[in-house]
Amino acid sequence: MASQDALLKSPNRASYRSNMDLSDGPAASLRHLLITHAGSRQLILLQDFPDPDALSSAWTYKLIAADYDVDCDIFYSGTLSHQENIALVKLTNLPAKRWSNPKPPDLSQYAGYVLVDTQGTTSQLLERVNAASVPLLVVIDHHKLQDQPKAEFADIRPDARATATILTQYLQAGLLDLDRNNSKHVKCATALMHGLRSDTGQLMQATEADFLAAAYLSQYCDAQLLSAILQASRSKRAMDVIERSLRNRKIQNSVSIAGVGYLRYEDRDAIPQATDFLLTEEDVHTAVVYGIVHDEDDEREVVIGSLRTSKITLDPDEFIKEAFGQDDQGRFFGGGRSMAGGFEVPIGFLSGFYENGDYNRLKWEVFDLQIKQKLLKLINPEDGVINTD
């Protein structure tokens, strides 16, 4: 059997390269932008609760930018509560930081900001950077187009299964040459592999581009490190939320809907974990789990929900936008990608968790009923189900 080093030196290694090159296409455009902004500092913004796809893609952009003398800082405003996200950041030393309200970064030092795996609709930080007149430079995302971005460079591919695939294609095109002897490169490649697997259902929903990206990353990622990330245990609080979703679920026309009540801000990632679990039930093709997430720091409350589906004719983005609509500024309360989606509905004036248990119970009952009505209306056979015929 040929050694691994021999395989890496073989002509077959070139087959993992992307069709893109630095003379044309998005990789060339991004390279031109980075050269133009050499010597500057950029701010990378993620969604409030970043997932492995967002975290790994942002780190890859940071490494690519550094190769062109552009320094980047990665920020998110929420928290990391999913056990795999915590393990990913800790085990790889992934340089993403939570935006601290007492000591926020000095925005005057940044020449612009970058959106990775989001178009700004899921980040509270957008208002702050816009208020400071920090220009939008780059948008890289695989979700459906929310609005035409006013950025110097935008690479939005709704047909891509993961933003990690897009960033890997930049690597394949030569924007950065990964080095297997560079521990930071190995850890980043491992993070990208995790992000790619996570957003493609462990490659079950992967396309040819995803498999080619995974093949390329396999030359650099650390299998033992990836295994350690994937074996992180579920927290007791996550298990409690899953139990609540099982107890409260309502199934109609193969759609399972469950409200799980109040959750602490740091337990928000238990909602998609519960959704994934409900989807495993027999004769269920779509699951939606939601709850009121309470932030003790600023008394803010928001209804957060997650959708997962195995039905290929159901478009999560269209379903969620039809169910919950838009706010006064025309921004949708949620959206999605292939097979998954999410929504966030601010509670606003009624925010606040009180010692009076009856008040909290009544407030939850109102929101629980409202969310269920909006969802059941779309899955009722008399009204029709979006894209599920």
C-alpha positions in Angstrom: 0.0 0.0 0.0 1.3 3.4 -0.9 2.3 5.7 2.0 0.2 8.8 2.8 3.0 11.1 1.7 3.3 9.3 -1.6 -0.5 9.7 -2.2 -0.2 13.4 -1.4 2.5 13.8 -4.0 0.6 11.8 -6.6 -1.1 13.4 -9.7 -4.5 12.5 -8.2 -4.0 15.2 -5.6 -4.6 17.8 -8.2 -8.1 16.4 -8.8 -9.1 17.9 -5.4 -8.5 21.4 -6.8 -11.4 23.6 -7.5 -12.2 24.7 -11.1 -11.8 28.3 -9.8 -8.4 30.0 -10.3 -6.9 33.3 -9.4 -7.4 34.8 -12.8 -11.2 34.7 -12.8 -14.2 34.2 -10.5 -15.0 35.0 -6.9 -11.5 33.9 -5.6 -9.9 36.4 -7.9 -12.3 39.2 -6.8 -11.6 38.4 -3.2 -7.9 38.4 -3.8 -8.1 41.8 -5.4 -10.1 43.2 -2.5 -7.5 41.9 0.0 -4.6 43.3 -1.9 -6.4 46.7 -2.1 -6.9 46.7 1.7 -3.5 45.4 2.6 -2.2 46.9 5.9 -5.7 47.4 7.3 -7.8 45.7 10.0 -11.2 44.1 9.4 -14.0 43.0 11.7 -15.6 39.6 11.0 -19.2 39.4 12.4 -21.0 36.1 12.9 -24.6 35.3 13.8 -25.4 35.8 17.5 -25.1 32.0 18.2 -22.5 30.8 15.7 -22.5 27.2 14.5 -19.4 25.1 13.3 -19.9 26.3 9.7 -19.8 30.0 10.7 -16.9 29.6 13.2 -14.7 27.6 10.8 -15.4 29.7 7.8 -14.6 32.9 9.7 -11.3 31.5 10.9 -10.4 30.5 7.3 -11.2 34.0 6.1 -8.9 35.4 8.9 -6.1 33.1 7.8 -6.5 34.0 4.1 -6.6 37.7 4.9 -3.5 37.5 7.0 -1.6 36.2 4.0 -2.4 39.5 2.3 -1.4 41.6 5.3 -5.0 42.2 6.5 -5.6 41.6 10.2 -9.0 40.4 11.3 -11.0 40.0 14.6 -13.9 37.6 14.8 -16.9 38.5 17.0 -20.4 37.2 17.9 -22.8 38.7 20.4 -24.5 35.7 21.8 -22.9 32.6 23.4 -21.6 29.2 22.7 -23.8 26.6 24.4 -23.9 23.6 22.1 -21.3 21.1 23.4 -19.7 20.6 20.0 -19.3 24.3 19.5 -17.6 24.7 22.9 -15.3 21.8 22.1 -14.5 23.1 18.7 -13.4 26.5 20.0 -11.5 25.1 23.0 -9.7 22.2 21.3 -8.6 24.2 18.2 -8.0 27.6 20.0 -10.4 29.0 17.4 -10.0 32.9 17.7 -13.6 33.9 18.0 -14.6 36.3 20.8 -17.9 37.3 22.4 -18.7 41.0 22.1 -18.4 42.3 25.6 -20.8 45.2 26.5 -18.6 46.7 29.2 -15.6 46.7 27.0 -16.6 46.5 23.3 -13.8 46.8 20.7 -12.8 50.2 19.4 -14.6 50.3 16.0 -12.5 53.2 14.8 -9.6 50.8 14.2 -11.5 48.8 11.5 -11.4 49.7 7.8 -14.6 47.6 7.3 -16.5 44.6 8.4 -17.1 41.1 7.0 -20.2 38.9 7.2 -19.6 35.2 7.1 -22.4 32.6 7.0 -24.9 35.4 7.6 -26.2 38.4 5.7 -26.7 40.4 8.9 -30.2 39.4 9.7 -29.1 37.1 12.6 -26.6 39.5 14.2 -27.3 42.1 16.8 -23.9 43.6 16.2 -24.9 45.0 12.8 -26.7 48.0 14.2 -23.6 48.9 16.3 -21.1 48.8 13.4 -23.5 50.7 11.1 -24.0 53.3 13.8 -20.2 53.7 13.9 -20.2 54.1 10.1 -18.0 51.0 9.6 -18.4 50.1 5.9 -19.5 46.6 4.8 -16.7 45.1 2.7 -17.4 41.4 2.3 -20.4 39.0 2.5 -19.8 35.2 2.1 -22.9 33.0 2.7 -24.8 30.0 1.5 -28.3 31.0 2.7 -30.9 32.5 0.4 -30.4 36.1 -0.6 -32.1 38.3 2.0 -31.4 41.7 0.4 -29.0 43.0 -2.2 -25.8 43.5 -0.1 -24.0 46.8 -0.4 -20.6 45.3 -0.1 -17.4 45.6 -2.2 -17.4 41.8 -2.5 -20.3 39.4 -2.1 -20.3 35.7 -2.7 -23.8 34.3 -1.8 -24.6 30.8 -3.1 -27.9 29.4 -2.0 -27.1 26.3 -3.9 -24.1 25.6 -1.7 -24.7 23.3 1.3 -22.2 25.0 3.5 -20.2 28.2 3.7 -17.3 26.0 4.7 -17.4 24.6 1.2 -17.1 28.1 -0.3 -14.1 28.9 1.9 -12.5 25.6 1.1 -12.8 26.4 -2.6 -10.9 29.6 -2.0 -8.2 27.5 -0.5 -8.3 25.1 -3.5 -8.0 28.1 -5.8 -4.8 29.1 -4.2 -5.7 32.1 -1.9 -3.8 30.3 0.8 -1.5 27.3 0.6 -2.2 25.0 3.6 0.8 23.5 5.3 0.5 20.1 7.0 3.4 21.1 9.3 1.6 24.2 10.4 -0.6 23.3 13.5 -2.8 26.3 13.0 -3.6 25.2 9.4 -4.3 21.7 10.5 -6.7 22.8 13.2 -8.4 25.2 10.8 -8.8 22.4 8.2 -10.2 20.2 11.0 -12.7 22.9 11.9 -13.7 23.4 8.3 -14.3 19.6 8.0 -16.5 19.8 11.1 -18.4 22.8 9.7 -18.9 21.1 6.3 -20.1 17.9 7.9 -22.4 19.7 10.3 -24.3 21.7 7.6 -24.6 18.7 5.2 -26.0 16.3 7.7 -22.8 14.4 8.1 -22.4 14.5 4.2 -25.8 12.8 3.7 -27.0 16.0 2.0 -23.7 16.8 0.4 -23.2 17.8 -3.3 -20.3 17.0 -5.5 -18.7 20.3 -4.5 -19.0 19.4 -0.8 -17.3 16.0 -1.4 -14.5 17.5 -3.4 -14.0 20.1 -0.6 -14.0 17.3 2.0 -11.5 15.3 -0.1 -9.2 18.3 -0.2 -9.5 19.0 3.6 -8.9 15.3 4.4 -5.2 15.9 3.4 -4.8 18.4 6.2 -7.3 17.7 9.0 -6.6 15.8 12.2 -8.9 12.8 12.5 -8.3 12.4 16.2 -9.0 16.0 16.9 -12.3 15.9 14.9 -13.3 12.7 16.7 -12.8 14.5 20.1 -14.9 17.4 19.0 -17.7 15.1 17.8 -17.7 13.1 21.1 -18.5 16.0 23.3 -21.3 15.1 25.7 -24.7 16.7 25.8 -25.3 18.9 28.9 -28.0 18.0 31.4 -29.9 21.2 30.5 -29.9 20.1 26.8 -31.3 16.7 27.8 -34.0 18.5 29.9 -35.1 20.6 26.9 -35.2 17.4 24.7 -37.4 15.8 27.4 -39.7 18.8 27.4 -40.0 18.8 23.6 -41.0 15.1 23.7 -43.6 15.8 26.4 -45.1 18.9 24.7 -45.0 17.8 21.0 -48.0 18.0 18.8 -47.9 15.9 15.6 -50.1 16.8 12.6 -49.7 15.6 9.1 -46.2 14.2 9.9 -45.1 17.6 11.3 -44.0 17.6 15.0 -44.3 20.9 16.8 -43.1 21.5 20.4 -42.9 24.5 22.7 -40.4 24.1 25.5 -41.1 27.2 27.6 -38.4 29.4 29.1 -34.7 28.8 28.5 -31.6 30.6 29.8 -29.7 32.6 27.2 -26.7 30.2 27.4 -29.0 27.1 26.8 -30.3 28.4 23.5 -28.5 25.8 21.4 -30.6 23.1 23.1 -33.5 24.0 20.8 -31.9 22.8 17.6 -30.7 19.7 19.4 -34.3 18.9 20.5 -35.5 19.6 16.9 -33.0 17.1 15.5 -34.2 14.5 18.1 -37.9 14.9 17.3 -37.1 14.4 13.6 -36.0 10.9 14.4 -39.5 9.8 15.4 -41.3 7.4 13.1 -43.6 9.0 10.4 -42.3 12.5 11.2 -40.7 14.4 8.3 -40.6 17.9 9.8 -40.0 19.1 13.3 -40.2 22.6 14.9 -39.1 23.4 18.4 -39.3 26.8 20.0 -39.0 28.6 23.3 -38.6 31.9 25.0 -34.9 32.6 25.6 -34.3 35.0 28.5 -31.1 37.1 28.7 -30.6 38.0 32.4 -28.0 40.7 31.5 -30.3 43.1 29.7 -33.8 41.6 30.4 -34.2 41.0 26.7 -36.5 38.1 25.7 -37.0 36.5 22.3 -38.9 33.6 20.9 -36.3 31.4 19.2 -37.2 28.4 17.1 -35.6 25.8 14.9 -36.9 23.7 12.0 -35.5 20.5 10.6 -37.0 18.5 7.7 -36.2 15.3 5.7 -38.8 16.2 3.1 -37.0 17.4 0.0 -40.0 19.2 -1.4 -40.3 21.5 1.7 -38.4 24.7 1.5 -37.6 25.8 5.1 -36.8 29.4 4.0 -40.1 29.8 2.3 -42.0 28.0 5.1 -40.6 30.2 7.9 -40.9 33.4 6.1 -44.5 32.6 5.2 -45.3 31.7 8.8 -43.8 34.6 10.6 -43.5 37.4 8.0 -41.5 40.6 8.5 -40.9 43.3 11.1 -41.7 47.0 10.6 -38.4 47.5 8.7 -39.1 44.7 6.2 -36.7 42.2 7.8 -37.9 38.6 8.0 -38.1 37.0 11.5 -36.4 33.9 10.1 -35.3 31.9 7.1 -33.4 28.8 6.2 -31.4 26.7 3.9 -31.7 23.2 2.5 -33.4 20.9 5.1 -33.1 23.4 8.0 -34.1 26.8 9.2 -34.7 29.0 12.3 -36.6 32.1 13.5 -36.3 34.8 16.2 -39.2 36.9 17.2 -38.5 39.7 19.8 -41.0 39.9 22.6 -40.4 43.6 23.0 -42.7 45.5 25.5 -43.6 42.3 27.3 -40.0 41.3 27.9 -39.0 40.5 31.5 -39.0 37.4 33.6 -40.8 38.1 36.9 -40.9 36.3 40.2 -44.7 36.1 39.7 -45.0 32.6 38.2 -48.6 33.2 37.1 -47.5 36.2 34.9 -44.7 34.1 33.2 -47.0 31.2 32.7 -49.7 33.4 31.1 -47.2 35.1 28.8 -45.8 31.7 27.7 -49.3 30.4 27.0 -50.0 33.4 24.7 -46.9 33.1 22.7 -47.1 29.3 22.6 -50.6 29.5 21.2 -49.7 32.2 18.7 -46.6 30.3 17.3 -48.6 27.1 17.1 -51.5 28.8 15.2 -49.1 30.3 12.6 -47.4 26.9 12.0 -50.6 24.8 12.0 -52.2 27.1 9.5 -49.5 26.1 7.0 -49.7 22.4 7.6 -53.5 22.2 7.8 -54.7 20.1 4.8 -57.5 22.6 4.2 -55.0 25.5 3.7 -52.3 23.4 2.2 -48.6 22.9 3.1 -45.9 24.9 1.4 -44.0 22.8 -1.0 -44.9 19.5 0.6 -47.2 18.0 -2.0 
